[in-house]
Amino acid sequence: MLTKSQLIQSITSIGMAISSVGASLTVAQAKPSIPNNVHQNTVVSQLAPSTDSKPRRYGRKIALGAKVETVSGAAEIAFAEHLAAQNIKFYGAYWCSHCQRQKSYFGAAAAAKLPYVECAKDGENSQRELCRTKNIQMFPTWVINGKNVPGAKTLKDLAVLTGYKGSMNFTVPQ
């Protein structure tokens, strides 16, 4: 799992430049190979140029691949609602591929109900100070009963960790 500084170093070493044309992104120079542990969509999202009036260090928040495309079943939705009701938090960053994978385990409808906290400084609805207060050091991190539990988890593992007693007939592949 890459930290933000490792990801930035990887991006810098790759030397990609991105130009925005309307809603699409194009690579402005030859596309170098990307290390296996760095997802191309994450890299592209970090290098997109800013079109906002307020400059941001990593450009405009465009996270290709950030849209959850898996379909939630009733069990995933009920589980996400359980997590929110139990005040269990999911801390992540929009640029984090592991966070995107974690959301995909729930499916689109359930992911929208997750008790998600954005930790990236330039992320939408950023709560960076809360993340610092909670000592979030890697993404994703779940806070369950006041204890930090880092890393993406399968839904069954999360169910066990949270004491979930509902249906675990999850339909989204893990």
Buried (B, 14 or more C-beta within 10 A) or exposed (E): EBEBEEBBEBBEEBEBEBEBEEEEBEEEEEEEEBEEEBBBBBBBBBBBEBEEEEEEEBBBBBBBBBEBEBEBBBBBBBBBBBBBEBEBBBBBBBBBBBBBBBBBBBBBBBBBBBBBBBBBEBBEEBBBEBBEEBEBEBBBBBBBEEEBBBEBBEBBEBBEBBEBEEEBEBEBEE
